[in-house]
Amino acid sequence: MSGNNSSDLTGSTTTIGYFNSTTTLVKDAGNELKVEINQLTIEEKYNPYANREVQHPNGFLGAFMHIVKTSLGTGILAIPRAFKSAGLLVGLIGTIFVGLVCTHAIHILVTASQKVCEKTKTPSLGFSDTAEGVFRLGPAPLRRWSRFAKYFVEGGLFCIHYLADAVYLVIISISLTKFFEQYYSVDSWDVYIFKLILLGPLLICGQVRQLKHLVPFSFIANLMLVLTFGITGYYMFSGISEINIKDRSLATGVTGIPSFFSTVLFSMEGIGTIMPVENSMVKPKFLGCNGVLNSAMMVIISLYASIGFFGYYKFGDITEATITKNLPEDDIPAQVAQLAIAIAVFFSYMLVFYVPVDIAWSNLKDRIPESKHNISQIILRSVLIIVNVGIAIAGGQKLGTLIDLIGAIFLSTLGFFVPAFLDIIVRWDEGWGRLHWRLWKNLFIMLMSLFGLVSGSYYAFVE
């Protein structure tokens, strides 16, 4: 789980070869760093962390909470449906496997970003700027594609998180419907009304601009998720000993794998917020055996495997797109869980919303006078939220299909394919290890991505 690029790191001097172009790499904070790459000699190895000036830095705990909240999210409640698609045994093994591949893909992406930072003397780079830098510093035929790589990643990240927020609104409306239908008649129009009611609070909370200030949102969301997990766990394990495992499928067949793969990717993969979280740290505690990434992903994979296995084991073929829909409607604890998950998703919305806003603003701010930046941000955030609510209303309640499409099309591409491809490029000159094992490993990850893209999209459209 590592990555590197060209240049011979020997002694204390590194020389990056001759290039004939000038690159502009844009950091997440919006500051441009122009690097003249004709002949760059680094007298000592550049340390990105030592040169970061972050106004609101994240420590280990803050970064850990952001990653857990982003990757864990509310998608974990859809994991029992993924096990329903794949079967108990296949689902358990598959969840662990996909989780490990996700962790590795994030690791090689962060490592590639750090390599580019070291070579260009840049404190931090986002996902899209990392892609641009890898291409620009890579083999000559790929350098002209550097801007395309940047825009490709930016577009994918925008779609992932913007559409995920629309899915979150669908989850909230479903949870509120389940809660209020116990007290008065709820028809299909009330589902749309719930989404419109959310518009006001979202317009207010959506104006929070610093990632550091979103930590309280993550904390509240995590508390609500813990409450939801506790109540859901109670119902999952209540009477579970009376269920015969023979009544549950261990493997459902090949046709269930695409939906399983797409759902797990949508729920677990937080590739878009990884780089902002890593860039917000000023101490190198993100990677490593006991680093933020491995620690967070170990918790995430364990929770996913447990919730998915026992959720499907308890409810079987009646498992819903979100397991909270399987809770008894007239029980007070179940109603509390519906409210808790609605609150958790609402505050999760804010953290996920950070990414599309950051992408949109970074491409617009230079075209707007600095004196109008504040009002422009307010307008941009408001418009994005209004359109997002409109998308959620148009999407109705087809939660499972929406999850499958986002996971198959966008997350399989940016979560697996792009990091693996960047790792191939960044190791181009130094080699891919004995028998090119890293090359074969990355090609395997890219094939997994293409399988998820094609098969997941096909079965989602058929459904």
Backbone hydrogen bonds, N-H to C=O, Kabsch-Sander energy under -0.5 kcal/mol:
donor,donor_aa,acceptor,acceptor_aa,energy
8,D,15,T,-0.5
9,L,7,S,-0.9
10,T,8,D,-1.4
10,T,13,T,-0.9
13,T,10,T,-1.4
14,T,42,I,-1.8
16,I,14,T,-0.5
16,I,40,L,-1.9
19,F,38,N,-0.7
21,S,37,I,-0.5
23,T,35,V,-1.4
25,L,23,T,-0.6
25,L,33,L,-1.7
26,V,24,T,-0.5
27,K,25,L,-0.5
27,K,31,N,-1.8
30,G,27,K,-1.5
33,L,25,L,-1.9
35,V,23,T,-1.8
35,V,33,L,-0.5
36,E,34,K,-0.6
37,I,21,S,-0.8
37,I,35,V,-0.8
38,N,36,E,-0.7
40,L,16,I,-0.8
41,T,39,Q,-0.6
42,I,14,T,-2.3
42,I,40,L,-0.5
43,E,41,T,-0.6
51,N,47,N,-0.8
51,N,48,P,-0.9
52,R,49,Y,-1.2
54,V,52,R,-0.6
55,Q,53,E,-0.5
58,N,280,S,-2.8
63,A,59,G,-2.3
64,F,60,F,-2.7
65,M,61,L,-2.6
66,H,62,G,-2.0
67,I,63,A,-2.3
68,V,64,F,-2.5
69,K,65,M,-2.7
70,T,66,H,-2.6
71,S,67,I,-2.9
72,L,68,V,-2.6
73,G,68,V,-0.6
73,G,69,K,-1.6
76,I,72,L,-1.0
77,L,74,T,-1.5
78,A,75,G,-1.9
79,I,76,I,-1.1
81,R,78,A,-0.6
82,A,78,A,-1.2
83,F,79,I,-2.2
84,K,80,P,-2.0
85,S,81,R,-1.6
86,A,82,A,-1.8
87,G,83,F,-3.6
88,L,249,S,-3.1
90,V,250,L,-2.0
91,G,87,G,-2.4
92,L,88,L,-2.2
93,I,89,L,-2.4
94,G,90,V,-2.7
95,T,91,G,-2.4
96,I,92,L,-1.8
97,F,93,I,-2.4
98,V,94,G,-3.0
99,G,95,T,-2.3
100,L,96,I,-2.2
101,V,97,F,-2.3
102,C,98,V,-2.6
103,T,99,G,-2.2
104,H,100,L,-2.4
105,A,101,V,-2.8
106,I,102,C,-2.3
107,H,103,T,-2.2
108,I,104,H,-2.5
109,L,105,A,-1.6
110,V,106,I,-2.6
111,T,107,H,-2.4
112,A,108,I,-2.1
113,S,109,L,-2.2
114,Q,110,V,-2.3
115,K,111,T,-2.1
116,V,112,A,-2.1
117,C,113,S,-2.4
118,E,114,Q,-2.3
119,K,115,K,-2.0
120,T,116,V,-2.1
121,K,117,C,-0.8
122,T,117,C,-2.0
126,G,26,V,-0.6
130,T,126,G,-2.0
131,A,127,F,-2.1
132,E,128,S,-2.2
133,G,129,D,-2.6
134,V,130,T,-2.6
135,F,131,A,-2.1
136,R,132,E,-2.5
137,L,133,G,-2.0
138,G,134,V,-0.5
138,G,135,F,-0.7
142,L,139,P,-1.6
143,R,139,P,-0.7
143,R,140,A,-1.1
144,R,140,A,-0.5
145,W,142,L,-1.5
146,S,143,R,-1.6
149,A,145,W,-2.5
150,K,146,S,-1.9
151,Y,147,R,-2.4
152,F,148,F,-2.8
153,V,149,A,-2.1
154,E,150,K,-2.5
155,G,151,Y,-2.7
156,G,152,F,-2.1
157,L,153,V,-2.8
158,F,154,E,-2.4
159,C,155,G,-2.2
160,I,156,G,-2.6
161,H,157,L,-2.2
162,Y,158,F,-2.4
163,L,159,C,-2.4
164,A,160,I,-1.9
165,D,161,H,-1.8
166,A,162,Y,-1.2
167,V,163,L,-2.1
168,Y,164,A,-2.3
169,L,165,D,-1.8
170,V,166,A,-1.6
171,I,167,V,-2.3
172,I,168,Y,-2.5
173,S,169,L,-2.3
174,I,170,V,-2.2
175,S,171,I,-2.5
176,L,172,I,-2.7
177,T,173,S,-2.0
178,K,174,I,-2.2
179,F,175,S,-1.7
180,F,176,L,-2.8
181,E,177,T,-1.9
182,Q,179,F,-1.0
183,Y,180,F,-1.8
184,Y,180,F,-1.9
187,D,185,S,-0.5
190,D,187,D,-0.9
191,V,187,D,-0.8
191,V,188,S,-0.5
192,Y,188,S,-0.9
193,I,189,W,-1.8
194,F,190,D,-2.1
195,K,191,V,-1.1
196,L,192,Y,-1.7
197,I,193,I,-2.5
198,L,194,F,-1.5
199,L,195,K,-0.5
199,L,196,L,-1.0
200,G,196,L,-0.5
200,G,197,I,-0.7
202,L,198,L,-2.2
203,L,199,L,-2.2
204,I,200,G,-1.4
205,C,201,P,-2.8
206,G,202,L,-2.3
207,Q,204,I,-1.4
208,V,205,C,-1.6
213,H,210,Q,-0.5
214,L,211,L,-1.3
215,V,212,K,-1.3
218,S,214,L,-2.2
219,F,215,V,-2.5
220,I,216,P,-2.6
221,A,217,F,-2.7
222,N,218,S,-2.8
223,L,219,F,-2.2
224,M,220,I,-2.4
225,L,221,A,-2.4
226,V,222,N,-2.5
227,L,223,L,-2.2
228,T,224,M,-2.6
229,F,225,L,-3.3
230,G,226,V,-2.5
231,I,227,L,-2.3
232,T,228,T,-3.1
233,G,229,F,-3.0
234,Y,230,G,-1.8
235,Y,231,I,-1.9
236,M,232,T,-2.5
237,F,233,G,-2.5
238,S,234,Y,-1.3
239,G,237,F,-0.6
240,I,237,F,-1.4
242,E,239,G,-1.2
243,I,240,I,-1.4
245,I,243,I,-0.5
247,D,244,N,-2.3
248,R,245,I,-1.7
252,T,86,A,-1.8
256,G,253,G,-1.1
257,I,254,V,-1.3
260,F,256,G,-1.9
261,F,257,I,-3.2
262,S,258,P,-2.5
263,T,259,S,-2.4
264,V,260,F,-2.4
265,L,261,F,-2.2
266,F,262,S,-2.5
267,S,263,T,-2.3
268,M,264,V,-2.8
269,E,265,L,-2.1
273,T,270,G,-0.9
274,I,270,G,-0.6
274,I,271,I,-0.5
275,M,271,I,-0.6
277,V,273,T,-1.7
278,E,274,I,-2.8
279,N,275,M,-3.0
280,S,276,P,-0.9
280,S,277,V,-0.5
281,M,278,E,-1.4
285,K,283,K,-2.6
291,G,288,G,-1.6
292,V,285,K,-2.3
293,L,286,F,-2.5
295,S,291,G,-2.0
296,A,292,V,-2.6
297,M,293,L,-2.7
298,M,294,N,-2.0
299,V,295,S,-1.5
300,I,296,A,-2.4
301,I,297,M,-2.8
302,S,298,M,-1.8
303,L,299,V,-2.2
304,Y,300,I,-2.5
305,A,301,I,-2.6
306,S,302,S,-2.0
307,I,303,L,-2.8
308,G,304,Y,-2.5
309,F,305,A,-2.1
310,F,306,S,-2.4
311,G,307,I,-2.0
312,Y,308,G,-1.9
313,Y,309,F,-2.2
314,K,310,F,-1.9
315,F,311,G,-2.2
316,G,312,Y,-2.6
318,I,315,F,-1.6
319,T,316,G,-1.6
323,I,77,L,-2.5
325,K,322,T,-2.2
326,N,323,I,-1.9
327,L,324,T,-1.0
331,D,328,P,-0.9
335,Q,331,D,-1.9
336,V,332,I,-2.4
337,A,333,P,-2.1
338,Q,334,A,-1.7
339,L,335,Q,-1.9
340,A,336,V,-2.8
341,I,337,A,-2.5
342,A,338,Q,-1.5
343,I,339,L,-2.2
344,A,340,A,-2.6
345,V,341,I,-2.4
346,F,342,A,-1.9
347,F,343,I,-2.1
348,S,344,A,-1.8
349,Y,345,V,-2.1
350,M,346,F,-0.8
351,L,347,F,-1.0
352,V,348,S,-2.3
353,F,349,Y,-2.3
354,Y,350,M,-0.8
354,Y,351,L,-0.6
355,V,352,V,-1.1
357,V,353,F,-1.7
358,D,354,Y,-2.0
359,I,355,V,-2.2
360,A,356,P,-2.5
361,W,357,V,-3.0
362,S,358,D,-2.0
363,N,359,I,-1.0
364,L,360,A,-0.6
364,L,361,W,-0.9
365,K,361,W,-2.8
367,R,364,L,-1.8
368,I,365,K,-1.5
372,K,369,P,-2.0
373,H,370,E,-1.5
376,S,372,K,-2.0
377,Q,373,H,-2.4
378,I,374,N,-1.9
379,I,375,I,-2.3
380,L,376,S,-2.8
381,R,377,Q,-2.7
382,S,378,I,-2.0
383,V,379,I,-2.7
384,L,380,L,-2.5
385,I,381,R,-2.0
386,I,382,S,-2.4
387,V,383,V,-2.6
388,N,384,L,-2.1
389,V,385,I,-2.4
390,G,386,I,-1.8
391,I,387,V,-2.2
392,A,388,N,-2.3
393,I,389,V,-2.3
394,A,390,G,-2.3
395,G,391,I,-2.0
396,G,392,A,-0.6
396,G,393,I,-1.0
398,K,395,G,-1.4
399,L,397,Q,-2.3
402,L,398,K,-1.8
403,I,399,L,-2.4
404,D,400,G,-2.2
405,L,401,T,-2.3
406,I,402,L,-2.2
407,G,403,I,-2.5
408,A,404,D,-2.5
409,I,405,L,-2.6
410,F,406,I,-1.5
411,L,406,I,-1.8
412,S,407,G,-1.5
414,L,410,F,-2.8
415,G,411,L,-2.1
416,F,412,S,-0.9
417,F,412,S,-1.6
418,V,413,T,-2.5
420,A,416,F,-1.8
421,F,417,F,-2.4
422,L,418,V,-2.7
423,D,419,P,-2.0
424,I,420,A,-1.6
425,I,421,F,-2.0
426,V,422,L,-2.8
427,R,423,D,-1.0
428,W,425,I,-1.8
431,G,427,R,-1.9
436,H,433,G,-2.3
437,W,434,R,-1.4
438,R,432,W,-2.5
440,W,436,H,-2.0
441,K,437,W,-2.3
442,N,438,R,-2.4
443,L,439,L,-2.4
444,F,440,W,-2.1
445,I,441,K,-1.9
446,M,442,N,-2.2
447,L,443,L,-2.1
448,M,444,F,-2.1
449,S,445,I,-2.0
450,L,446,M,-2.2
451,F,447,L,-2.4
452,G,448,M,-2.4
453,L,449,S,-2.4
454,V,450,L,-2.5
455,S,451,F,-2.1
456,G,451,F,-0.6
456,G,452,G,-1.3
457,S,453,L,-1.4
458,Y,454,V,-2.1
459,Y,455,S,-2.4
460,A,456,G,-1.8
461,F,457,S,-2.3
462,V,458,Y,-2.3
463,E,459,Y,-2.3
